[in-house]
């Protein structure tokens, strides 16, 4: 079990990355709910909904 620069075994790096993505997603959702409620001028918060099945395609491509 070789340790990398971060001190984690190689197999844990993927899990750590996934956890960070989930945490940032939760934090961003909370931030948008609290600070961008109603009319928000941020372009990234006014994107059209993704096409149906897009989430599944992403999860298959990423391997989740």
N, C-alpha and C positions, 0 to 999 in steps of 0.2 A: 504494500500500500504506500505509494509514493505521495508525498505531500508537495503541493505547489506553493507558490509565493504567498498565497492567502492563508496557508496553514490548513487547508481542507484537503481531504482525499479527492482525487479527480472525479470520482462518481458523485460527490456531493456538490460540485460546482454547478451542475445543471439544476439540481434541486434548489440551490440557493438563488440562482438567477430567476427561476420560476416564482419563488416566494417573493422576491423583490418586485417583480412585475405585478403580482397580485396586490401587494401592499401599496405600491404606487397607484394602482387602479382604484383601490378603495379610498386612498387619500385624495385623489383627484376628484372622485365622485362626491366626496364630502365637501371639498372646497367649492366645487361648482354649485352644490346645493345651497351652501351658506352664502357665498359671495357673488355668485353669478345668477341668482334666482331672478326670474322675470326676464326683462330685456337685457341681453348680454351682447356686447359688441365684439367679443372675441370670435374670430372666424372659425377657429377649431371647435367651438361649441355650437356652431350653427351649420354643421355639415349635414347633408341629407343622410337618411338612414341607409345602412349598407344593404346590398341586395340579399334576398333570402338565400340562406345556405352559406353565406360568406364566412360566418363564424366556424362552421363545420369544416370548410375548406382550409381555413387557417390552422385549426387544431390538428387536422390530418397532416398538413405540411410541416408543422412544428413538432408533431409527435406527441401531443397531449392527450 
